[in-house]
Amino acid sequence: MSVQVVSAAAAAKVPEVELKDLSPSEAESQLGLSTAAVGAMAPPAGGGDPEAPAPAAERPPVPGPGSGPAAALSPAAGKVPQASAMKRSDPHHQHQRHRDGGEALVSPDGTVTEAPRTVKKIQFADQKQEFNKRPTKIGRRSLSRSISQSSTDSYSSGFPVFAWKGESEDDFWWCIDRCVNVEGWQPNMILDDGGDLTHWIYKKYPNMFKKIKGIVEESVTGVHRLYQLSKAGKLCVPAMNVNDSVTKQKFDNLYCCRESILDGLKRTTDMMFGGKQVVVCGYGEVGKGCCAALKAMGSIVYVTEIDPICALQACMDGFRLVKLNEVIRQVDIVITCTGNKNVVTREHLDRMKNSCIVCNMGHSNTEIDVASLRTPELTWERVRSQVDHVIWPDGKRIVLLAEGRLLNLSCSTVPTFVLSITATTQALALIELYNAPEGRYKQDVYLLPKKMDEYVASLHLPTFDAHLTELTDEQAKYLGLNKNGPFKPNYYRY
Ligand SMILES: NC(=O)c1ccc[n+]([C@@H]2O[C@H](COP(=O)([O-])OP(=O)(O)OC[C@H]3O[C@@H](n4cnc5c(N)ncnc54)[C@H](O)[C@@H]3O)[C@@H](O)[C@H]2O)c1
């Protein structure tokens, strides 16, 4: 039994970023899952579908107790397979020391087996899954290790990576194709970020779905596409919506963007933030992170929103809620974080002041109407990597970053800790979908159960030497909770 995962998660158009996905070999060493023939590649900034849908209102229910994904991870669900199919580049039989201090045994044919003491196998029994286990130091370090490997590491480890810095749109799709168009190999799981890989397989290789057991999708946009397919009755395998896992949303979207927005702006423009006027479009998780960071640096931050709840949150957090038109002439920086399209139009761009910086932290390159800037009267000047000056006939320039693609993924790096959290969630989802008995999941989109979210969080707590309080029996009874969780209902908003 082997899992052949094809993954689209990190580097294609913006390959400076470390791979976002936990490669199945890593999943194996930490989760007792075996892996073969891994095609690792990745584009978070994806060749975005300009017709990406608006957020779907409805969400299919989370699987209930007893039927939840975790239940499938029981030892009974299948033997834990061996790592016999994993290939590494080193052809010699030897012990390789892992960065976490453990060892891997590499045989002459390139087969890698983990030395026993580093294998941290997590058992999942029907509703008795050991999510309450506190991770050991080794487990924690090996998680960090797994995610901190760059795509270069993945390549030298024998996992094919199709991505490079500065890919064109055509390159991007070529890379996607190379991940699946391989003679004598085909994936049986999809790990996607943006839905482009899924879309490509649907379009080009629909027969592949006969062998594919499920899709794990981590992005807002990709998830929306899956819900659309499901609604149209066109989803032909079960899918896990990892994007809406709390541990993904809060860390990848909120905390990660809170840190990387400043990094991306600094690296590209060397600007100071104090006193600058910034407008942030969208006050969802990404927008909240960007606003918090800029406010902390002394910027004057305006917010635009279409949703009165998020708008009210922005007001309560101390930001001025405006329409983009009202501030477009005065702001120094415009940042889009909506997941929507054409939020910044040519009209807005025409009205911006000289030297205004325009960038996107949301979906792909659809939020700013960059195409409208490719007209004869405007001159483009590449001033450094990922930084273009677009010059109007009267000499006015705007500074366009990453050609409207995701600023942080294009121009800075994403913290490995955040990737670790997301990838752990993805790995659990892959294991669950792969191991699930026939009939547990229909051709629909599912959320991971709360307990898995809590488990992912608990794995990362030791990094902070954090000491979690345990419920007493009396308190558990009083709150009507199991002492080992889940601690919140599914509708709880963190
Ligand atoms: N840069 C990154 O590292 C990163 C990380 C995670 C997600 N993302 C992407 O960022 C985007 C936003 O993610 P999120 O988690 O914040 O989503 P979200 O749905 O929580 O927030 C988006 C907000 O934008 C608002 N909005 C929509 N259209 C608007 C418009 N025309 N004007 C003003 N506001 C508008 C929505 O009401 C919503 O509140 C998504 O495309 C997501 O894929 C980027």
The ligand as a Tripos MOL2 file, in Angstrom:
@<TRIPOS>MOLECULE
LIG
   44    48     1     0     0
SMALL
NO_CHARGES

@<TRIPOS>ATOM
      1 N1         -0.4020   36.0740    1.2080 N.am      1 LIG1
      2 C1         -0.5620   34.9520    1.8690 C.2       1 LIG1
      3 O1          0.3740   34.3730    2.4050 O.2       1 LIG1
      4 C2         -1.9330   34.4000    2.0090 C.ar      1 LIG1
      5 C3         -2.1970   33.4920    3.0430 C.ar      1 LIG1
      6 C4         -3.4840   32.9850    3.1530 C.ar      1 LIG1
      7 C5         -4.4580   33.3680    2.2680 C.ar      1 LIG1
      8 N2         -4.1640   34.2340    1.2590 N.ar      1 LIG1
      9 C6         -5.1750   34.6980    0.3000 C.3       1 LIG1
     10 O2         -5.6520   35.9600    0.7360 O.3       1 LIG1
     11 C7         -7.0170   36.1210    0.3390 C.3       1 LIG1
     12 C8         -7.8420   36.5160    1.5490 C.3       1 LIG1
     13 O3         -7.7520   35.4930    2.5110 O.3       1 LIG1
     14 P1         -8.5300   35.6640    3.9080 P.3       1 LIG1
     15 O4         -8.2690   34.4430    4.6930 O.co2     1 LIG1
     16 O5         -8.2540   36.9880    4.5050 O.co2     1 LIG1
     17 O6        -10.0230   35.6260    3.3620 O.3       1 LIG1
     18 P2        -11.3120   36.2530    4.0740 P.3       1 LIG1
     19 O7        -12.4670   35.7570    3.3150 O.co2     1 LIG1
     20 O8        -11.2260   36.0170    5.5380 O.co2     1 LIG1
     21 O9        -11.1340   37.8320    3.8530 O.3       1 LIG1
     22 C9        -11.3330   38.5010    2.6480 C.3       1 LIG1
     23 C10       -12.1300   39.7560    2.9670 C.3       1 LIG1
     24 O10       -12.2110   40.5760    1.8140 O.3       1 LIG1
     25 C11       -13.4960   41.1620    1.7770 C.3       1 LIG1
     26 N3        -13.7550   41.5990    0.4110 N.ar      1 LIG1
     27 C12       -14.1530   40.8680   -0.6690 C.ar      1 LIG1
     28 N4        -14.2650   41.6560   -1.7500 N.ar      1 LIG1
     29 C13       -13.9200   42.9070   -1.3680 C.ar      1 LIG1
     30 C14       -13.8180   44.1450   -2.0270 C.ar      1 LIG1
     31 N5        -14.1220   44.2830   -3.3240 N.pl3     1 LIG1
     32 N6        -13.4140   45.2240   -1.3090 N.ar      1 LIG1
     33 C15       -13.1210   45.1280    0.0000 C.ar      1 LIG1
     34 N7        -13.2010   43.9730    0.6880 N.ar      1 LIG1
     35 C16       -13.5930   42.8750    0.0130 C.ar      1 LIG1
     36 C17       -14.4160   40.0740    2.2750 C.3       1 LIG1
     37 O11       -15.6160   40.5800    2.7770 O.3       1 LIG1
     38 C18       -13.5680   39.4200    3.3750 C.3       1 LIG1
     39 O12       -13.8510   39.9650    4.6550 O.3       1 LIG1
     40 C19        -7.4300   34.8010   -0.2800 C.3       1 LIG1
     41 O13        -7.3610   34.9000   -1.6640 O.3       1 LIG1
     42 C20        -6.3780   33.8220    0.2120 C.3       1 LIG1
     43 O14        -6.1750   32.7550   -0.6740 O.3       1 LIG1
     44 C21        -2.9300   34.7830    1.1420 C.ar      1 LIG1
@<TRIPOS>BOND
     1     1     2 1
     2     2     3 2
     3     2     4 1
     4     4     5 ar
     5     4    44 ar
     6     5     6 ar
     7     6     7 ar
     8     7     8 ar
     9     8     9 1
    10     8    44 ar
    11     9    10 1
    12     9    42 1
    13    10    11 1
    14    11    12 1
    15    11    40 1
    16    12    13 1
    17    13    14 1
    18    14    15 2
    19    14    16 1
    20    14    17 1
    21    17    18 1
    22    18    19 2
    23    18    20 1
    24    18    21 1
    25    21    22 1
    26    22    23 1
    27    23    24 1
    28    23    38 1
    29    24    25 1
    30    25    26 1
    31    25    36 1
    32    26    27 ar
    33    26    35 ar
    34    27    28 ar
    35    28    29 ar
    36    29    30 ar
    37    29    35 ar
    38    30    31 1
    39    30    32 ar
    40    32    33 ar
    41    33    34 ar
    42    34    35 ar
    43    36    37 1
    44    36    38 1
    45    38    39 1
    46    40    41 1
    47    40    42 1
    48    42    43 1
@<TRIPOS>SUBSTRUCTURE
     1 LIG1         1 GROUP 0 **** ****
